[in-house]
Amino acid sequence: MQNYSEYKETQIGWLVLIPFAAILFFLPIAWYYQWGDHPIDSTMLIVLEAMFLFMLFLFVYMKTYVNEQEIKLVYGIGIFVKKIPISDIRSVVPVRTKWYYGAGIKKIPNGMLYSIHGLNAVELTFKSSSKVVRVGTKDSSSLVNEVNIRLPK
């Protein structure tokens, strides 16, 4: 087998980044000016800021790696990782994900979706299962090509 360089792609989850950044910005302001009927105290401010910051780091981006052995999907700081062996892949095709599937790690009809932003994806079918996996991507054709050149002939 030829030695191909590793394929890497990073997608930013704007639907996570923008609202969480706004919350992280406005929480200290709400605490400082004591907005609302039941304003938060400094302990709750610290807890909420830490919680939202942690969730932001978990889901702000998704990295996709492809090498000779596997496709690896890493969300945020790397707590959620999905590895898919290349040797088990039967086929890979570009697809358009339905808007109501949303983004994230989700169960979809006949399989799973791993996405962070947008509707472009590739659909993987497997030798060992009738289930599919859809992987969100900015550039479906590049990801399809990278996987196809690594599939056993």
C-alpha positions as CSV (number, residue, x, y, z in Angstrom):
1,M,0.0,0.0,0.0
2,Q,1.2,3.5,-0.8
3,N,2.1,5.9,2.0
4,Y,-0.3,8.8,1.7
5,S,-0.1,11.8,3.8
6,E,-2.8,12.3,6.4
7,Y,-5.9,14.3,5.4
8,K,-7.1,16.9,8.0
9,E,-10.1,19.2,8.0
10,T,-11.4,21.5,10.8
11,Q,-14.9,22.8,10.9
12,I,-16.0,25.5,13.3
13,G,-19.4,25.2,14.9
14,W,-20.7,28.7,14.5
15,L,-24.1,27.7,15.9
16,V,-22.3,26.8,19.2
17,L,-19.6,29.5,19.2
18,I,-21.8,32.6,18.7
19,P,-24.5,32.0,21.4
20,F,-22.0,30.6,23.9
21,A,-19.7,33.6,23.4
22,A,-22.6,35.9,23.9
23,I,-23.6,34.1,27.1
24,L,-20.0,34.2,28.4
25,F,-19.9,38.0,27.6
26,F,-23.3,38.9,29.1
27,L,-23.2,36.8,32.3
28,P,-20.6,39.0,34.0
29,I,-22.5,42.1,32.9
30,A,-25.7,40.7,34.4
31,W,-23.9,39.9,37.6
32,Y,-22.2,43.3,37.9
33,Y,-25.5,45.3,37.3
34,Q,-27.6,42.7,39.2
35,W,-30.2,42.4,36.4
36,G,-33.5,40.7,37.0
37,D,-35.7,39.9,40.0
38,H,-33.3,37.2,41.3
39,P,-29.8,38.3,40.3
40,I,-27.0,35.7,40.5
41,D,-24.3,35.8,43.2
42,S,-20.6,35.6,42.4
43,T,-20.4,31.9,43.1
44,M,-23.1,31.2,40.6
45,L,-21.4,33.5,38.1
46,I,-18.2,31.4,38.4
47,V,-20.1,28.1,38.1
48,L,-22.1,29.3,35.0
49,E,-19.1,30.8,33.3
50,A,-17.0,27.6,33.9
51,M,-19.9,25.4,32.7
52,F,-20.5,27.4,29.5
53,L,-16.7,27.7,28.8
54,F,-16.3,23.9,29.2
55,M,-19.2,23.2,26.9
56,L,-17.8,25.6,24.4
57,F,-14.5,23.8,24.4
58,L,-16.2,20.5,23.9
59,F,-18.2,21.4,20.8
60,V,-16.7,24.5,19.2
61,Y,-15.1,22.6,16.3
62,M,-14.8,19.1,14.8
63,K,-11.6,17.8,13.2
64,T,-11.6,15.1,10.7
65,Y,-8.5,13.0,10.1
66,V,-8.0,10.3,7.5
67,N,-5.0,8.0,7.3
68,E,-4.3,4.5,6.0
69,Q,-5.9,2.8,9.0
70,E,-8.9,5.0,10.0
71,I,-11.1,8.0,9.8
72,K,-10.9,9.9,13.1
73,L,-13.5,12.5,14.2
74,V,-12.5,14.7,17.2
75,Y,-14.9,17.2,18.8
76,G,-13.4,20.2,20.6
77,I,-10.7,19.4,23.0
78,G,-10.9,15.7,22.3
79,I,-13.2,14.2,24.9
80,F,-15.5,12.9,22.1
81,V,-13.6,10.9,19.5
82,K,-15.0,8.5,16.9
83,K,-12.6,6.1,15.0
84,I,-13.8,4.3,11.9
85,P,-11.5,1.6,10.5
86,I,-10.9,2.1,6.7
87,S,-10.8,-1.7,6.3
88,D,-14.5,-1.9,7.3
89,I,-15.7,0.7,4.8
90,R,-17.6,-0.7,1.8
91,S,-18.4,2.7,0.1
92,V,-18.3,6.4,0.6
93,V,-20.5,8.9,-1.2
94,P,-21.2,12.6,-0.9
95,V,-24.6,13.4,0.5
96,R,-26.6,16.4,1.6
97,T,-27.9,16.0,5.1
98,K,-31.5,17.1,5.8
99,W,-31.7,20.4,7.7
100,Y,-33.8,18.9,10.5
101,Y,-31.1,16.4,11.4
102,G,-29.3,19.4,12.9
103,A,-25.7,19.3,14.0
104,G,-23.8,17.3,16.6
105,I,-23.7,13.6,17.3
106,K,-27.1,12.2,16.4
107,K,-28.9,9.0,15.6
108,I,-30.5,9.3,12.2
109,P,-32.6,6.7,10.2
110,N,-30.3,3.7,9.6
111,G,-27.2,5.1,11.3
112,M,-25.4,8.0,13.0
113,L,-24.6,11.6,12.1
114,Y,-21.4,13.3,13.2
115,S,-21.5,17.0,12.2
116,I,-20.8,20.4,13.5
117,H,-21.9,22.8,10.8
118,G,-23.7,22.8,7.5
119,L,-25.5,20.2,5.4
120,N,-22.6,18.7,3.3
121,A,-21.6,15.3,4.4
122,V,-20.2,11.9,3.2
123,E,-22.1,8.7,3.9
124,L,-20.1,5.6,4.8
125,T,-21.5,2.1,4.4
126,F,-19.8,-0.8,6.0
127,K,-18.9,-4.5,5.3
128,S,-19.8,-5.6,8.8
129,S,-23.1,-3.7,9.3
130,S,-26.2,-2.4,7.5
131,K,-25.9,0.9,9.4
132,V,-24.4,4.0,7.9
133,V,-22.4,6.9,9.3
134,R,-22.6,10.4,7.9
135,V,-19.7,12.7,8.5
136,G,-20.2,16.4,8.1
137,T,-17.6,18.2,6.0
138,K,-16.9,21.5,4.3
139,D,-15.7,19.7,1.2
140,S,-17.4,16.4,0.5
141,S,-15.6,15.6,-2.7
142,S,-12.1,15.9,-1.1
143,L,-13.1,13.7,1.8
144,V,-14.7,11.1,-0.6
145,N,-11.4,11.1,-2.6
146,E,-9.2,10.8,0.4
147,V,-11.2,7.8,1.7
148,N,-11.5,6.1,-1.7
149,I,-7.7,6.2,-2.4
150,R,-7.2,4.4,1.0
151,L,-9.9,1.7,0.4
152,P,-8.5,-1.8,-0.2
153,K,-8.9,-2.7,-3.9
